[in-house]
Amino acid sequence: MPIYEYHCDKCSNDFESIVFGKEKPVCPSCRSKKVSKLMSACGFLSKGTGGETVRTSASSSSCGGCSASSCASCGH
Ligand SMILES: [Zn+2]
């Protein structure tokens, strides 16, 4: 399923959301709809709790969007 990263223009919150079709998510922090889609969308959630995004060191990975070494979404 498609999981995308979004950045809230209002409160600068970064969050991940599962999006179907052309639906736009709202910010879980301030409920604003002014969110920007980030390009680092990946098929895996790095963590499952809360609404915050935690970026583990992705430097050693071939996939820039997530910490996994193989990612169906990114093609690596
Ligand atoms: Zn917000």
PDB file of the backbone (N, CA, C, O) and the ligand in Angstrom, with CONECT records:
HET     ZN  A 101       1
ATOM      1  N   MET A   1       0.837  -1.202   0.000  1.00  0.00           N
ATOM      2  CA  MET A   1       0.000   0.000   0.000  1.00  0.00           C
ATOM      3  C   MET A   1       0.871   1.250   0.000  1.00  0.00           C
ATOM      4  O   MET A   1       1.990   1.241   0.514  1.00  0.00           O
ATOM      5  N   PRO A   2       0.360   2.296  -0.567  1.00  0.00           N
ATOM      6  CA  PRO A   2       1.184   3.506  -0.720  1.00  0.00           C
ATOM      7  C   PRO A   2       1.266   4.327   0.561  1.00  0.00           C
ATOM      8  O   PRO A   2       0.260   4.831   1.060  1.00  0.00           O
ATOM      9  N   ILE A   3       2.459   4.449   1.072  1.00  0.00           N
ATOM     10  CA  ILE A   3       2.686   5.289   2.247  1.00  0.00           C
ATOM     11  C   ILE A   3       3.569   6.457   1.830  1.00  0.00           C
ATOM     12  O   ILE A   3       4.668   6.268   1.309  1.00  0.00           O
ATOM     13  N   TYR A   4       3.083   7.639   2.063  1.00  0.00           N
ATOM     14  CA  TYR A   4       3.835   8.825   1.655  1.00  0.00           C
ATOM     15  C   TYR A   4       4.185   9.671   2.868  1.00  0.00           C
ATOM     16  O   TYR A   4       3.520   9.632   3.903  1.00  0.00           O
ATOM     17  N   GLU A   5       5.243  10.429   2.702  1.00  0.00           N
ATOM     18  CA  GLU A   5       5.632  11.378   3.738  1.00  0.00           C
ATOM     19  C   GLU A   5       5.120  12.757   3.374  1.00  0.00           C
ATOM     20  O   GLU A   5       5.177  13.173   2.217  1.00  0.00           O
ATOM     21  N   TYR A   6       4.624  13.449   4.364  1.00  0.00           N
ATOM     22  CA  TYR A   6       4.111  14.791   4.137  1.00  0.00           C
ATOM     23  C   TYR A   6       4.733  15.758   5.129  1.00  0.00           C
ATOM     24  O   TYR A   6       5.148  15.388   6.227  1.00  0.00           O
ATOM     25  N   HIS A   7       4.779  17.009   4.697  1.00  0.00           N
ATOM     26  CA  HIS A   7       5.271  18.074   5.558  1.00  0.00           C
ATOM     27  C   HIS A   7       4.182  19.116   5.693  1.00  0.00           C
ATOM     28  O   HIS A   7       3.662  19.613   4.695  1.00  0.00           O
ATOM     29  N   CYS A   8       3.834  19.448   6.933  1.00  0.00           N
ATOM     30  CA  CYS A   8       2.786  20.428   7.171  1.00  0.00           C
ATOM     31  C   CYS A   8       3.356  21.834   7.006  1.00  0.00           C
ATOM     32  O   CYS A   8       4.350  22.193   7.636  1.00  0.00           O
ATOM     33  N   ASP A   9       2.708  22.624   6.146  1.00  0.00           N
ATOM     34  CA  ASP A   9       3.177  23.996   5.923  1.00  0.00           C
ATOM     35  C   ASP A   9       2.841  24.901   7.094  1.00  0.00           C
ATOM     36  O   ASP A   9       3.424  25.973   7.256  1.00  0.00           O
ATOM     37  N   LYS A  10       1.905  24.462   7.899  1.00  0.00           N
ATOM     38  CA  LYS A  10       1.437  25.334   8.973  1.00  0.00           C
ATOM     39  C   LYS A  10       2.271  25.183  10.245  1.00  0.00           C
ATOM     40  O   LYS A  10       2.687  26.178  10.838  1.00  0.00           O
ATOM     41  N   CYS A  11       2.515  23.931  10.667  1.00  0.00           N
ATOM     42  CA  CYS A  11       3.233  23.731  11.927  1.00  0.00           C
ATOM     43  C   CYS A  11       4.559  22.997  11.711  1.00  0.00           C
ATOM     44  O   CYS A  11       5.233  22.631  12.674  1.00  0.00           O
ATOM     45  N   SER A  12       4.928  22.784  10.452  1.00  0.00           N
ATOM     46  CA  SER A  12       6.211  22.156  10.101  1.00  0.00           C
ATOM     47  C   SER A  12       6.331  20.733  10.623  1.00  0.00           C
ATOM     48  O   SER A  12       7.437  20.232  10.829  1.00  0.00           O
ATOM     49  N   ASN A  13       5.223  20.101  10.830  1.00  0.00           N
ATOM     50  CA  ASN A  13       5.237  18.716  11.270  1.00  0.00           C
ATOM     51  C   ASN A  13       5.435  17.779  10.075  1.00  0.00           C
ATOM     52  O   ASN A  13       4.792  17.934   9.038  1.00  0.00           O
ATOM     53  N   ASP A  14       6.316  16.824  10.235  1.00  0.00           N
ATOM     54  CA  ASP A  14       6.488  15.797   9.209  1.00  0.00           C
ATOM     55  C   ASP A  14       5.767  14.532   9.662  1.00  0.00           C
ATOM     56  O   ASP A  14       5.904  14.093  10.804  1.00  0.00           O
ATOM     57  N   PHE A  15       5.002  13.962   8.744  1.00  0.00           N
ATOM     58  CA  PHE A  15       4.282  12.752   9.129  1.00  0.00           C
ATOM     59  C   PHE A  15       4.117  11.857   7.911  1.00  0.00           C
ATOM     60  O   PHE A  15       4.249  12.284   6.764  1.00  0.00           O
ATOM     61  N   GLU A  16       3.823  10.601   8.208  1.00  0.00           N
ATOM     62  CA  GLU A  16       3.589   9.638   7.141  1.00  0.00           C
ATOM     63  C   GLU A  16       2.121   9.292   7.108  1.00  0.00           C
ATOM     64  O   GLU A  16       1.464   9.207   8.146  1.00  0.00           O
ATOM     65  N   SER A  17       1.612   9.094   5.910  1.00  0.00           N
ATOM     66  CA  SER A  17       0.200   8.791   5.796  1.00  0.00           C
ATOM     67  C   SER A  17      -0.033   7.828   4.646  1.00  0.00           C
ATOM     68  O   SER A  17       0.614   7.911   3.602  1.00  0.00           O
ATOM     69  N   ILE A  18      -0.958   6.926   4.853  1.00  0.00           N
ATOM     70  CA  ILE A  18      -1.370   6.038   3.769  1.00  0.00           C
ATOM     71  C   ILE A  18      -2.435   6.761   2.962  1.00  0.00           C
ATOM     72  O   ILE A  18      -3.449   7.203   3.500  1.00  0.00           O
ATOM     73  N   VAL A  19      -2.188   6.874   1.657  1.00  0.00           N
ATOM     74  CA  VAL A  19      -3.079   7.668   0.819  1.00  0.00           C
ATOM     75  C   VAL A  19      -3.625   6.797  -0.303  1.00  0.00           C
ATOM     76  O   VAL A  19      -2.884   6.084  -0.980  1.00  0.00           O
ATOM     77  N   PHE A  20      -4.908   6.871  -0.477  1.00  0.00           N
ATOM     78  CA  PHE A  20      -5.540   6.156  -1.573  1.00  0.00           C
ATOM     79  C   PHE A  20      -6.000   7.161  -2.616  1.00  0.00           C
ATOM     80  O   PHE A  20      -6.605   8.180  -2.284  1.00  0.00           O
ATOM     81  N   GLY A  21      -5.716   6.873  -3.863  1.00  0.00           N
ATOM     82  CA  GLY A  21      -6.148   7.752  -4.939  1.00  0.00           C
ATOM     83  C   GLY A  21      -5.539   9.124  -4.804  1.00  0.00           C
ATOM     84  O   GLY A  21      -4.340   9.269  -4.565  1.00  0.00           O
ATOM     85  N   LYS A  22      -6.376  10.129  -4.961  1.00  0.00           N
ATOM     86  CA  LYS A  22      -5.871  11.498  -4.914  1.00  0.00           C
ATOM     87  C   LYS A  22      -6.266  12.192  -3.622  1.00  0.00           C
ATOM     88  O   LYS A  22      -6.290  13.421  -3.549  1.00  0.00           O
ATOM     89  N   GLU A  23      -6.572  11.413  -2.621  1.00  0.00           N
ATOM     90  CA  GLU A  23      -6.904  12.004  -1.324  1.00  0.00           C
ATOM     91  C   GLU A  23      -5.698  12.717  -0.742  1.00  0.00           C
ATOM     92  O   GLU A  23      -4.555  12.298  -0.925  1.00  0.00           O
ATOM     93  N   LYS A  24      -5.973  13.786  -0.049  1.00  0.00           N
ATOM     94  CA  LYS A  24      -4.904  14.490   0.650  1.00  0.00           C
ATOM     95  C   LYS A  24      -5.113  14.337   2.145  1.00  0.00           C
ATOM     96  O   LYS A  24      -6.218  14.538   2.650  1.00  0.00           O
ATOM     97  N   PRO A  25      -4.057  13.984   2.846  1.00  0.00           N
ATOM     98  CA  PRO A  25      -4.192  13.817   4.294  1.00  0.00           C
ATOM     99  C   PRO A  25      -4.192  15.158   5.003  1.00  0.00           C
ATOM    100  O   PRO A  25      -3.779  16.173   4.443  1.00  0.00           O
ATOM    101  N   VAL A  26      -4.651  15.148   6.218  1.00  0.00           N
ATOM    102  CA  VAL A  26      -4.558  16.347   7.050  1.00  0.00           C
ATOM    103  C   VAL A  26      -3.468  16.114   8.085  1.00  0.00           C
ATOM    104  O   VAL A  26      -3.178  14.980   8.468  1.00  0.00           O
ATOM    105  N   CYS A  27      -2.879  17.204   8.524  1.00  0.00           N
ATOM    106  CA  CYS A  27      -1.829  17.122   9.524  1.00  0.00           C
ATOM    107  C   CYS A  27      -2.401  16.563  10.822  1.00  0.00           C
ATOM    108  O   CYS A  27      -3.392  17.083  11.333  1.00  0.00           O
ATOM    109  N   PRO A  28      -1.784  15.500  11.364  1.00  0.00           N
ATOM    110  CA  PRO A  28      -2.283  14.912  12.613  1.00  0.00           C
ATOM    111  C   PRO A  28      -2.047  15.819  13.811  1.00  0.00           C
ATOM    112  O   PRO A  28      -2.626  15.607  14.876  1.00  0.00           O
ATOM    113  N   SER A  29      -1.215  16.807  13.645  1.00  0.00           N
ATOM    114  CA  SER A  29      -0.880  17.691  14.755  1.00  0.00           C
ATOM    115  C   SER A  29      -1.829  18.883  14.837  1.00  0.00           C
ATOM    116  O   SER A  29      -2.358  19.195  15.905  1.00  0.00           O
ATOM    117  N   CYS A  30      -2.041  19.547  13.699  1.00  0.00           N
ATOM    118  CA  CYS A  30      -2.866  20.763  13.720  1.00  0.00           C
ATOM    119  C   CYS A  30      -4.076  20.653  12.796  1.00  0.00           C
ATOM    120  O   CYS A  30      -4.856  21.598  12.687  1.00  0.00           O
ATOM    121  N   ARG A  31      -4.237  19.522  12.139  1.00  0.00           N
ATOM    122  CA  ARG A  31      -5.359  19.254  11.246  1.00  0.00           C
ATOM    123  C   ARG A  31      -5.426  20.187  10.043  1.00  0.00           C
ATOM    124  O   ARG A  31      -6.482  20.357   9.435  1.00  0.00           O
ATOM    125  N   SER A  32      -4.315  20.774   9.715  1.00  0.00           N
ATOM    126  CA  SER A  32      -4.278  21.621   8.536  1.00  0.00           C
ATOM    127  C   SER A  32      -4.235  20.761   7.277  1.00  0.00           C
ATOM    128  O   SER A  32      -3.673  19.666   7.279  1.00  0.00           O
ATOM    129  N   LYS A  33      -4.831  21.267   6.210  1.00  0.00           N
ATOM    130  CA  LYS A  33      -4.764  20.557   4.933  1.00  0.00           C
ATOM    131  C   LYS A  33      -3.662  21.109   4.042  1.00  0.00           C
ATOM    132  O   LYS A  33      -3.466  20.647   2.919  1.00  0.00           O
ATOM    133  N   LYS A  34      -2.952  22.097   4.553  1.00  0.00           N
ATOM    134  CA  LYS A  34      -1.844  22.654   3.774  1.00  0.00           C
ATOM    135  C   LYS A  34      -0.598  21.817   3.999  1.00  0.00           C
ATOM    136  O   LYS A  34       0.307  22.207   4.737  1.00  0.00           O
ATOM    137  N   VAL A  35      -0.565  20.671   3.357  1.00  0.00           N
ATOM    138  CA  VAL A  35       0.570  19.768   3.520  1.00  0.00           C
ATOM    139  C   VAL A  35       1.240  19.555   2.174  1.00  0.00           C
ATOM    140  O   VAL A  35       0.590  19.570   1.129  1.00  0.00           O
ATOM    141  N   SER A  36       2.544  19.359   2.217  1.00  0.00           N
ATOM    142  CA  SER A  36       3.314  19.113   1.002  1.00  0.00           C
ATOM    143  C   SER A  36       3.793  17.676   0.992  1.00  0.00           C
ATOM    144  O   SER A  36       4.244  17.146   2.007  1.00  0.00           O
ATOM    145  N   LYS A  37       3.687  17.059  -0.164  1.00  0.00           N
ATOM    146  CA  LYS A  37       4.136  15.678  -0.289  1.00  0.00           C
ATOM    147  C   LYS A  37       5.651  15.649  -0.457  1.00  0.00           C
ATOM    148  O   LYS A  37       6.212  16.363  -1.288  1.00  0.00           O
ATOM    149  N   LEU A  38       6.290  14.824   0.335  1.00  0.00           N
ATOM    150  CA  LEU A  38       7.737  14.679   0.211  1.00  0.00           C
ATOM    151  C   LEU A  38       8.049  13.569  -0.772  1.00  0.00           C
ATOM    152  O   LEU A  38       7.249  12.656  -0.979  1.00  0.00           O
ATOM    153  N   MET A  39       9.224  13.661  -1.374  1.00  0.00           N
ATOM    154  CA  MET A  39       9.567  12.724  -2.440  1.00  0.00           C
ATOM    155  C   MET A  39      10.162  11.423  -1.933  1.00  0.00           C
ATOM    156  O   MET A  39      10.404  10.499  -2.710  1.00  0.00           O
ATOM    157  N   SER A  40      10.396  11.351  -0.634  1.00  0.00           N
ATOM    158  CA  SER A  40      11.051  10.169  -0.097  1.00  0.00           C
ATOM    159  C   SER A  40      10.039   9.088   0.281  1.00  0.00           C
ATOM    160  O   SER A  40      10.228   8.354   1.252  1.00  0.00           O
ATOM    161  N   ALA A  41       8.979   9.005  -0.489  1.00  0.00           N
ATOM    162  CA  ALA A  41       7.961   8.011  -0.199  1.00  0.00           C
ATOM    163  C   ALA A  41       8.531   6.610  -0.307  1.00  0.00           C
ATOM    164  O   ALA A  41       9.299   6.304  -1.219  1.00  0.00           O
ATOM    165  N   CYS A  42       8.153   5.781   0.617  1.00  0.00           N
ATOM    166  CA  CYS A  42       8.698   4.444   0.635  1.00  0.00           C
ATOM    167  C   CYS A  42       7.600   3.474   1.068  1.00  0.00           C
ATOM    168  O   CYS A  42       6.568   3.880   1.602  1.00  0.00           O
ATOM    169  N   GLY A  43       7.839   2.207   0.832  1.00  0.00           N
ATOM    170  CA  GLY A  43       6.809   1.225   1.089  1.00  0.00           C
ATOM    171  C   GLY A  43       6.755   0.738   2.519  1.00  0.00           C
ATOM    172  O   GLY A  43       5.885  -0.055   2.881  1.00  0.00           O
ATOM    173  N   PHE A  44       7.677   1.208   3.327  1.00  0.00           N
ATOM    174  CA  PHE A  44       7.716   0.716   4.687  1.00  0.00           C
ATOM    175  C   PHE A  44       7.674   1.856   5.688  1.00  0.00           C
ATOM    176  O   PHE A  44       8.261   2.915   5.465  1.00  0.00           O
ATOM    177  N   LEU A  45       6.993   1.637   6.763  1.00  0.00           N
ATOM    178  CA  LEU A  45       7.026   2.590   7.858  1.00  0.00           C
ATOM    179  C   LEU A  45       8.231   2.277   8.738  1.00  0.00           C
ATOM    180  O   LEU A  45       8.486   1.116   9.058  1.00  0.00           O
ATOM    181  N   SER A  46       8.968   3.309   9.127  1.00  0.00           N
ATOM    182  CA  SER A  46      10.142   3.077   9.957  1.00  0.00           C
ATOM    183  C   SER A  46       9.728   2.764  11.389  1.00  0.00           C
ATOM    184  O   SER A  46      10.418   2.034  12.100  1.00  0.00           O
ATOM    185  N   LYS A  47       8.607   3.317  11.800  1.00  0.00           N
ATOM    186  CA  LYS A  47       8.088   2.968  13.104  1.00  0.00           C
ATOM    187  C   LYS A  47       6.565   3.064  13.087  1.00  0.00           C
ATOM    188  O   LYS A  47       5.982   3.783  12.275  1.00  0.00           O
ATOM    189  N   GLY A  48       5.948   2.346  13.976  1.00  0.00           N
ATOM    190  CA  GLY A  48       4.502   2.227  13.869  1.00  0.00           C
ATOM    191  C   GLY A  48       3.721   3.010  14.894  1.00  0.00           C
ATOM    192  O   GLY A  48       2.498   3.100  14.793  1.00  0.00           O
ATOM    193  N   THR A  49       4.383   3.573  15.867  1.00  0.00           N
ATOM    194  CA  THR A  49       3.649   4.249  16.919  1.00  0.00           C
ATOM    195  C   THR A  49       3.685   5.755  16.734  1.00  0.00           C
ATOM    196  O   THR A  49       4.627   6.294  16.154  1.00  0.00           O
ATOM    197  N   GLY A  50       2.680   6.417  17.217  1.00  0.00           N
ATOM    198  CA  GLY A  50       2.648   7.868  17.169  1.00  0.00           C
ATOM    199  C   GLY A  50       2.518   8.392  15.754  1.00  0.00           C
ATOM    200  O   GLY A  50       2.297   7.619  14.822  1.00  0.00           O
ATOM    201  N   GLY A  51       2.650   9.683  15.586  1.00  0.00           N
ATOM    202  CA  GLY A  51       2.526  10.270  14.267  1.00  0.00           C
ATOM    203  C   GLY A  51       3.821  10.865  13.775  1.00  0.00           C
ATOM    204  O   GLY A  51       3.880  11.436  12.685  1.00  0.00           O
ATOM    205  N   GLU A  52       4.851  10.733  14.572  1.00  0.00           N
ATOM    206  CA  GLU A  52       6.098  11.393  14.212  1.00  0.00           C
ATOM    207  C   GLU A  52       6.943  10.525  13.296  1.00  0.00           C
ATOM    208  O   GLU A  52       6.838   9.299  13.290  1.00  0.00           O
ATOM    209  N   THR A  53       7.756  11.179  12.547  1.00  0.00           N
ATOM    210  CA  THR A  53       8.644  10.473  11.633  1.00  0.00           C
ATOM    211  C   THR A  53      10.052  10.433  12.205  1.00  0.00           C
ATOM    212  O   THR A  53      10.627  11.465  12.552  1.00  0.00           O
ATOM    213  N   VAL A  54      10.588   9.246  12.296  1.00  0.00           N
ATOM    214  CA  VAL A  54      11.956   9.109  12.783  1.00  0.00           C
ATOM    215  C   VAL A  54      12.833   8.638  11.641  1.00  0.00           C
ATOM    216  O   VAL A  54      12.608   7.581  11.052  1.00  0.00           O
ATOM    217  N   ARG A  55      13.819   9.429  11.348  1.00  0.00           N
ATOM    218  CA  ARG A  55      14.732   9.059  10.276  1.00  0.00           C
ATOM    219  C   ARG A  55      15.969   8.392  10.875  1.00  0.00           C
ATOM    220  O   ARG A  55      16.799   9.041  11.513  1.00  0.00           O
ATOM    221  N   THR A  56      16.069   7.111  10.659  1.00  0.00           N
ATOM    222  CA  THR A  56      17.298   6.440  11.053  1.00  0.00           C
ATOM    223  C   THR A  56      18.362   6.757  10.015  1.00  0.00           C
ATOM    224  O   THR A  56      18.037   7.173   8.903  1.00  0.00           O
ATOM    225  N   SER A  57      19.585   6.571  10.352  1.00  0.00           N
ATOM    226  CA  SER A  57      20.666   6.929   9.450  1.00  0.00           C
ATOM    227  C   SER A  57      20.556   6.153   8.150  1.00  0.00           C
ATOM    228  O   SER A  57      20.788   4.945   8.105  1.00  0.00           O
ATOM    229  N   ALA A  58      20.199   6.865   7.101  1.00  0.00           N
ATOM    230  CA  ALA A  58      19.986   6.221   5.813  1.00  0.00           C
ATOM    231  C   ALA A  58      21.223   6.309   4.939  1.00  0.00           C
ATOM    232  O   ALA A  58      21.157   6.043   3.739  1.00  0.00           O
ATOM    233  N   SER A  59      22.341   6.677   5.524  1.00  0.00           N
ATOM    234  CA  SER A  59      23.531   6.914   4.722  1.00  0.00           C
ATOM    235  C   SER A  59      24.090   5.622   4.137  1.00  0.00           C
ATOM    236  O   SER A  59      24.590   5.613   3.012  1.00  0.00           O
ATOM    237  N   SER A  60      24.006   4.541   4.892  1.00  0.00           N
ATOM    238  CA  SER A  60      24.595   3.300   4.427  1.00  0.00           C
ATOM    239  C   SER A  60      23.649   2.518   3.531  1.00  0.00           C
ATOM    240  O   SER A  60      24.020   1.483   2.978  1.00  0.00           O
ATOM    241  N   SER A  61      22.443   3.008   3.390  1.00  0.00           N
ATOM    242  CA  SER A  61      21.459   2.281   2.595  1.00  0.00           C
ATOM    243  C   SER A  61      21.451   2.778   1.162  1.00  0.00           C
ATOM    244  O   SER A  61      21.727   3.949   0.899  1.00  0.00           O
ATOM    245  N   SER A  62      21.135   1.892   0.245  1.00  0.00           N
ATOM    246  CA  SER A  62      21.015   2.302  -1.141  1.00  0.00           C
ATOM    247  C   SER A  62      19.692   3.015  -1.382  1.00  0.00           C
ATOM    248  O   SER A  62      19.520   3.725  -2.373  1.00  0.00           O
ATOM    249  N   CYS A  63      18.773   2.813  -0.463  1.00  0.00           N
ATOM    250  CA  CYS A  63      17.471   3.447  -0.590  1.00  0.00           C
ATOM    251  C   CYS A  63      17.445   4.691   0.284  1.00  0.00           C
ATOM    252  O   CYS A  63      17.515   4.584   1.508  1.00  0.00           O
ATOM    253  N   GLY A  64      17.345   5.864  -0.321  1.00  0.00           N
ATOM    254  CA  GLY A  64      17.392   7.095   0.443  1.00  0.00           C
ATOM    255  C   GLY A  64      16.139   7.356   1.228  1.00  0.00           C
ATOM    256  O   GLY A  64      16.142   8.176   2.146  1.00  0.00           O
ATOM    257  N   GLY A  65      15.066   6.676   0.888  1.00  0.00           N
ATOM    258  CA  GLY A  65      13.797   6.987   1.517  1.00  0.00           C
ATOM    259  C   GLY A  65      13.531   6.214   2.780  1.00  0.00           C
ATOM    260  O   GLY A  65      12.663   6.601   3.563  1.00  0.00           O
ATOM    261  N   CYS A  66      14.246   5.137   3.005  1.00  0.00           N
ATOM    262  CA  CYS A  66      13.972   4.356   4.187  1.00  0.00           C
ATOM    263  C   CYS A  66      15.230   3.625   4.630  1.00  0.00           C
ATOM    264  O   CYS A  66      16.261   3.682   3.960  1.00  0.00           O
ATOM    265  N   SER A  67      15.140   2.948   5.744  1.00  0.00           N
ATOM    266  CA  SER A  67      16.305   2.262   6.274  1.00  0.00           C
ATOM    267  C   SER A  67      16.442   0.848   5.752  1.00  0.00           C
ATOM    268  O   SER A  67      17.415   0.161   6.065  1.00  0.00           O
ATOM    269  N   ALA A  68      15.496   0.410   4.974  1.00  0.00           N
ATOM    270  CA  ALA A  68      15.557  -0.933   4.442  1.00  0.00           C
ATOM    271  C   ALA A  68      16.537  -1.018   3.279  1.00  0.00           C
ATOM    272  O   ALA A  68      16.719  -0.049   2.542  1.00  0.00           O
ATOM    273  N   SER A  69      17.153  -2.157   3.119  1.00  0.00           N
ATOM    274  CA  SER A  69      18.109  -2.311   2.034  1.00  0.00           C
ATOM    275  C   SER A  69      17.398  -2.662   0.741  1.00  0.00           C
ATOM    276  O   SER A  69      17.942  -2.451  -0.343  1.00  0.00           O
ATOM    277  N   SER A  70      16.209  -3.185   0.840  1.00  0.00           N
ATOM    278  CA  SER A  70      15.442  -3.427  -0.367  1.00  0.00           C
ATOM    279  C   SER A  70      14.054  -2.862  -0.191  1.00  0.00           C
ATOM    280  O   SER A  70      13.406  -3.066   0.836  1.00  0.00           O
ATOM    281  N   CYS A  71      13.610  -2.158  -1.192  1.00  0.00           N
ATOM    282  CA  CYS A  71      12.352  -1.445  -1.086  1.00  0.00           C
ATOM    283  C   CYS A  71      11.593  -1.552  -2.398  1.00  0.00           C
ATOM    284  O   CYS A  71      12.096  -1.151  -3.448  1.00  0.00           O
ATOM    285  N   ALA A  72      10.412  -2.079  -2.340  1.00  0.00           N
ATOM    286  CA  ALA A  72       9.633  -2.290  -3.558  1.00  0.00           C
ATOM    287  C   ALA A  72       9.243  -0.980  -4.222  1.00  0.00           C
ATOM    288  O   ALA A  72       9.161  -0.902  -5.448  1.00  0.00           O
ATOM    289  N   SER A  73       9.003   0.047  -3.418  1.00  0.00           N
ATOM    290  CA  SER A  73       8.550   1.310  -3.967  1.00  0.00           C
ATOM    291  C   SER A  73       9.670   2.042  -4.684  1.00  0.00           C
ATOM    292  O   SER A  73       9.461   2.642  -5.738  1.00  0.00           O
ATOM    293  N   CYS A  74      10.859   1.985  -4.103  1.00  0.00           N
ATOM    294  CA  CYS A  74      11.974   2.741  -4.652  1.00  0.00           C
ATOM    295  C   CYS A  74      12.704   1.961  -5.738  1.00  0.00           C
ATOM    296  O   CYS A  74      13.457   2.551  -6.514  1.00  0.00           O
ATOM    297  N   GLY A  75      12.502   0.670  -5.808  1.00  0.00           N
ATOM    298  CA  GLY A  75      13.135  -0.114  -6.839  1.00  0.00           C
ATOM    299  C   GLY A  75      14.555  -0.534  -6.540  1.00  0.00           C
ATOM    300  O   GLY A  75      15.239  -1.058  -7.419  1.00  0.00           O
ATOM    301  N   HIS A  76      15.012  -0.317  -5.330  1.00  0.00           N
ATOM    302  CA  HIS A  76      16.372  -0.715  -4.955  1.00  0.00           C
ATOM    303  C   HIS A  76      16.363  -2.101  -4.359  1.00  0.00           C
ATOM    304  O   HIS A  76      17.415  -2.616  -3.979  1.00  0.00           O
TER     305      HIS A  76
HETATM  306 ZN    ZN A 101       0.383  20.836  11.079  1.00  0.00          ZN2+
END
